[in-house]
């Protein structure tokens, strides 16, 4: 579907208004080199948190990083060893639409063949590179210890586990053309996204750059990997197994849940699928929240979240829902698990023992239907408030 944009207007504090002029890069304006330098200096322009919320801060490594398939325009990493690869192009050149995507995926294949030492050597030959990658993260509050950082990066390289962004101006989504390209690299575990940076010029000549995510992929589990005497073997999943589409961040989160209980990822997926007709969706940031978008609220209704220790916290429901809605919801959850409701100023939640939040396994899968019914009752009460 084609997108339409109105002309943005810059509203100034003094009351003045100034329409902005859309400009396209190239043709006498800024070029690809300018775009590469822009995101290298301001990596927060990249909407990484919206695409892979588990990645955290992205830190520039280098530009024009050499590899077997060419030169990677921009390369970033996170304090946890995650890798972000960005290919920038001025998409008004017709011949590069498919080619630039293929090139970016070739870079994934090239990086996947590297060890960490080879990766670090390649980065060191790029523009603006550090002598040691970890030097960029040693003082970061979220950084892993160096040995763990190298292990994580090595694992990401080996699996092709990275975020790949193709970024430019005037991008058009050509999903049918891209589908076969993405499928041809299905062995890697990357997330792929198309990002458009729309540029607008003010009356004083300043440039406003607005990033916009046009498309992103998720990974789909396609097979079962077994360690056999002859090595690794991959077989198709059983016919009754439904492929699970996940982002890298969600896969990591579900991995943590599986460490707590091997059946927990399937139980969470089943809950989200069963609750979907109510508008419930999972929103992953540091934790996995169960949210519903409601027109009468200035933010989504949050019916609770699962933290990384697999504990369920119902407290967000009390933050933006009226008490006559959240209190019956909490009472129902407490009765299901044999718990009670903590009701204090600015601190209301369902507890199981003392002040301890229940584990999500106390609710799922045994109480899935009753939990969904409790959410439905809360939504019904909210609709009655609006009528």
C-alpha positions in Angstrom: 0.0 0.0 0.0 1.4 3.4 -0.9 2.0 5.9 1.9 1.0 9.5 1.8 2.5 12.3 3.8 1.4 15.9 4.4 4.0 18.7 4.5 5.3 19.0 8.1 5.2 22.4 9.7 7.8 23.6 12.2 6.0 25.4 15.0 8.2 27.8 17.0 7.8 28.9 20.6 7.3 32.5 19.5 4.3 31.5 17.6 5.7 31.4 14.1 5.2 28.6 11.7 7.4 27.4 8.9 6.5 24.7 6.3 9.4 22.3 5.7 10.6 21.5 2.2 11.1 17.8 1.4 14.5 17.2 -0.2 16.0 14.1 -1.6 19.6 13.1 -1.1 21.9 13.3 -4.2 21.3 15.6 -7.1 23.4 18.4 -5.6 22.1 17.7 -2.1 23.8 15.5 0.5 25.0 12.1 -0.7 25.4 8.5 0.7 28.7 9.5 2.4 26.7 12.2 4.3 24.1 9.7 5.3 26.7 7.2 6.6 28.4 9.9 8.6 25.1 11.0 10.0 24.2 7.6 11.5 27.7 7.0 12.6 27.7 10.2 14.6 24.1 9.8 15.7 23.3 6.1 16.0 20.1 6.8 18.0 18.6 7.7 14.6 18.4 4.0 13.9 15.1 2.6 15.3 16.8 -0.4 16.8 14.7 -0.4 19.9 11.5 -0.6 17.9 12.8 -3.6 15.8 14.9 -5.5 18.4 14.1 -4.1 21.8 16.4 -6.5 23.5 19.5 -5.1 21.8 20.0 -2.0 24.0 22.4 0.8 23.0 24.1 0.6 19.7 27.7 1.9 19.5 29.4 2.7 16.2 32.4 0.4 15.3 33.5 1.7 11.9 32.5 2.6 8.4 33.5 0.9 5.1 34.5 -2.3 6.9 36.1 -4.8 4.4 34.8 -8.3 4.1 34.9 -11.1 1.5 31.9 -9.7 -0.3 32.8 -6.0 -0.3 32.7 -3.1 2.1 30.0 -2.8 4.8 28.8 0.8 5.0 28.3 1.0 8.7 28.8 -1.5 11.5 27.6 -1.2 15.1 27.6 -3.4 18.2 25.8 -3.4 21.6 27.3 -3.9 25.0 25.9 -7.4 24.9 27.8 -8.4 21.8 24.9 -7.9 19.4 25.8 -6.9 15.8 24.0 -4.3 13.7 24.9 -4.0 10.0 23.7 -1.0 8.0 23.8 -0.6 4.2 23.0 2.9 3.0 21.8 3.8 -0.5 20.1 6.6 -2.3 17.1 4.7 -3.5 16.3 7.1 -6.3 18.8 5.1 -8.4 16.4 2.5 -9.9 19.0 -0.2 -10.5 19.9 -0.7 -6.9 16.6 -1.6 -5.3 17.1 -5.4 -5.4 20.8 -5.3 -5.6 21.4 -3.4 -2.4 19.3 -5.9 -0.4 21.2 -8.8 -2.0 24.5 -7.0 -1.1 23.5 -6.6 2.5 22.6 -10.3 2.8 25.9 -11.2 1.2 27.6 -9.3 4.0 25.7 -11.4 6.5 27.1 -14.5 4.8 30.6 -13.1 4.9 30.4 -12.2 8.6 29.0 -15.6 9.5 32.2 -17.2 8.1 34.4 -15.1 10.4 35.8 -15.9 13.8 35.8 -13.1 16.4 39.5 -12.5 15.7 38.9 -12.2 12.0 35.9 -9.9 12.7 38.0 -7.6 14.9 40.7 -7.5 12.2 38.2 -6.5 9.6 36.7 -3.8 11.8 40.2 -2.5 12.4 40.6 -1.8 8.7 37.5 0.3 8.5 37.2 4.0 8.9 37.2 5.4 12.5 37.8 1.9 14.0 39.1 1.2 17.5 42.2 -0.9 17.9 40.2 -3.3 20.1 36.4 -3.6 19.8 35.9 -4.1 23.6 37.6 -0.8 24.3 34.4 0.9 23.2 32.3 -1.0 25.8 34.7 -1.4 28.8 33.1 1.5 30.7 29.5 1.0 29.5 27.2 0.2 32.5 25.5 -2.6 30.6 28.6 -4.2 29.1 29.4 -7.9 29.6 32.8 -8.9 31.0 35.2 -9.1 28.1 35.4 -12.9 27.9 31.5 -13.1 27.9 31.3 -10.3 25.3 33.7 -12.1 23.0 31.8 -15.4 23.5 28.5 -13.7 22.7 29.8 -11.9 19.6 31.4 -15.2 18.4 28.1 -17.0 18.8 26.3 -14.2 16.9 28.8 -14.4 14.1 28.6 -18.2 13.8 24.8 -18.2 13.7 24.4 -15.1 11.5 22.4 -13.6 14.5 22.4 -9.9 13.7 20.1 -7.0 12.8 20.5 -6.0 9.1 19.2 -2.6 8.1 19.0 -1.2 4.6 18.6 2.6 5.0 18.1 5.3 2.4 15.6 7.9 1.2 12.6 7.3 -1.1 12.6 3.5 -0.4 9.8 1.5 -1.9 8.7 -1.8 -0.4 9.1 -4.5 -3.0 8.1 -7.4 -0.8 7.6 -10.0 -3.5 11.1 -9.3 -4.9 12.6 -9.4 -1.4 10.9 -12.7 -0.3 13.1 -15.0 -2.4 16.2 -13.2 -1.3 15.4 -13.5 2.4 14.4 -17.1 2.0 17.7 -17.9 0.3 19.4 -16.9 3.6 17.0 -18.7 5.9 19.9 -20.6 7.6 21.0 -17.3 9.3 19.2 -15.9 12.3 19.1 -12.3 11.2 16.3 -9.7 11.5 16.0 -7.6 8.3 14.5 -4.2 8.1 14.0 -1.4 5.5 14.4 2.1 6.9 13.6 5.3 5.1 15.2 8.5 6.3 13.1 11.4 5.0 14.9 14.7 4.9 13.3 18.1 5.2 14.9 21.5 4.9 14.0 24.5 7.1 13.9 28.1 5.9 17.3 28.6 7.5 18.9 25.7 5.6 18.9 23.2 8.6 18.1 19.6 7.8 15.5 17.6 9.7 16.0 13.8 9.3 13.1 11.5 10.2 13.7 7.7 10.2 10.7 5.5 9.4 10.6 1.7 9.5 8.9 0.4 6.4 9.3 -3.3 6.8 10.9 -5.8 9.1 11.1 -9.6 9.3 11.1 -12.1 12.1 12.8 -15.4 12.3 10.8 -18.6 11.8 11.8 -21.8 13.3 12.0 -24.2 10.4 13.7 -27.3 11.7 15.0 -29.4 14.6 18.8 -29.5 15.1 20.2 -32.7 16.6 23.8 -33.5 17.6 24.6 -36.9 16.1 27.8 -39.0 15.9 28.4 -37.7 12.4 27.8 -34.1 13.4 24.9 -31.7 13.3 21.7 -32.8 11.6 18.7 -30.7 10.8 15.3 -32.3 10.3 11.8 -30.7 9.6 9.6 -30.1 12.6 6.7 -32.5 13.2 3.7 -31.8 11.1 1.6 -30.8 14.1 4.2 -28.2 15.2 3.3 -24.7 14.2 6.3 -22.6 13.1 7.0 -19.8 15.6 7.8 -16.4 14.1 10.1 -14.4 16.4 12.5 -11.5 16.6 16.0 -12.1 17.9 15.0 -10.3 21.1 11.9 -12.5 21.6 13.9 -15.6 20.9 16.3 -14.6 23.6 13.5 -13.9 26.0 11.8 -17.2 25.3 15.1 -18.9 25.8 15.2 -17.5 29.3 11.6 -18.8 29.9 12.6 -22.2 28.6 15.4 -22.4 31.2 12.8 -21.9 33.9 10.3 -24.4 32.4 10.8 -26.1 29.0 7.0 -25.8 28.3 6.7 -22.1 29.1 7.4 -20.6 25.7 4.6 -22.7 24.2 2.3 -21.8 27.0 2.9 -18.0 26.5 2.4 -18.4 22.8 -0.8 -20.2 23.3 -2.1 -17.6 25.7 -1.3 -14.7 23.3 -3.0 -16.6 20.4 -6.1 -17.3 22.5 -6.2 -13.7 23.8 -5.7 -12.1 20.4 -9.4 -11.7 19.6 -9.6 -9.3 22.6 -6.8 -7.2 21.1 -4.2 -8.5 23.5 -0.7 -8.5 22.2 2.8 -9.1 23.6 5.0 -6.0 23.9 8.7 -6.9 24.6 11.0 -4.4 26.1 13.0 -5.4 29.1 10.1 -7.6 30.0 7.1 -9.0 28.1 3.9 -7.0 28.7 0.3 -8.0 27.7 -1.3 -4.9 26.3 -4.5 -3.8 24.6 -4.8 -0.5 22.6 -7.9 1.4 23.7 -9.2 4.6 22.1 -10.2 6.2 25.4 -6.7 5.9 27.0 -3.6 7.9 26.2 -1.5 4.7 26.3 -2.2 1.0 25.9 -3.8 -0.8 28.8 -1.2 -3.1 30.4 -2.6 -6.2 32.0 0.7 -7.2 33.5 4.2 -8.3 32.4 6.6 -11.3 32.7 10.0 -10.3 33.9 13.2 -12.1 32.9 13.0 -14.3 36.0 9.5 -15.6 34.8 7.7 -13.8 37.5 4.3 -12.1 36.6 3.7 -8.6 37.8 0.1 -7.3 37.5 0.9 -3.8 38.8 0.8 -2.0 35.5 -3.0 -2.6 35.3 -3.5 -0.4 38.4 -1.4 2.5 36.8 -3.8 3.5 34.1 -7.1 1.7 34.7 -9.8 2.9 37.1 -10.0 1.0 40.4 -13.4 -0.5 39.7 -11.8 -2.2 36.6 -8.4 -3.3 38.0 -9.6 -4.4 41.4 -12.0 -7.2 40.2 -9.2 -8.2 37.7 -6.7 -8.5 40.5 -9.2 -10.3 42.7 -9.8 -12.9 40.0 -6.1 -13.6 39.4 -5.5 -13.9 43.2 -8.3 -16.4 43.5 -7.0 -18.5 40.6 -3.6 -18.9 42.2 -4.5 -18.9 45.9 -2.9 -15.5 46.4 -4.0 -12.1 47.6 -3.9 -8.5 46.5 -1.4 -6.0 47.8 -3.2 -2.6 47.9 -1.0 0.2 48.9 -0.6 3.8 47.7 1.4 3.6 44.4 2.0 -0.2 44.9 -0.9 -2.5 43.9 -0.3 -6.0 42.6 -1.3 -9.7 42.9 1.0 -11.6 45.3 1.2 -15.3 46.0 3.1 -15.5 49.3 3.7 -12.5 51.4 4.8 -9.8 48.9 6.2 -12.2 46.3 4.9 -11.9 42.8 3.7 -15.3 41.4 5.6 -17.1 38.6 3.9 -17.1 35.3 3.7 -20.9 35.6 1.2 -20.3 38.4 -1.2 -18.9 35.8 -0.2 -20.7 32.6 -1.2 -23.0 31.2 -3.7 -24.2 33.9 -5.6 -20.9 34.2 -5.4 -19.6 30.6 -9.1 -19.5 29.9 -10.0 -17.9 33.3 -7.3 -15.3 32.9 -8.5 -14.4 29.4 -12.1 -14.2 30.8 -10.8 -11.8 33.5 -9.3 -9.5 30.8 -12.5 -9.7 28.8 -14.5 -8.6 31.9 -12.1 -5.6 32.4 -12.4 -4.5 28.8 -16.2 -4.8 29.0 -16.2 -2.5 32.1 -14.1 0.0 30.2 -16.5 0.0 27.3 -19.4 0.5 29.6 -17.6 3.5 31.1 -17.3 5.0 27.6 -21.0 4.4 26.7 
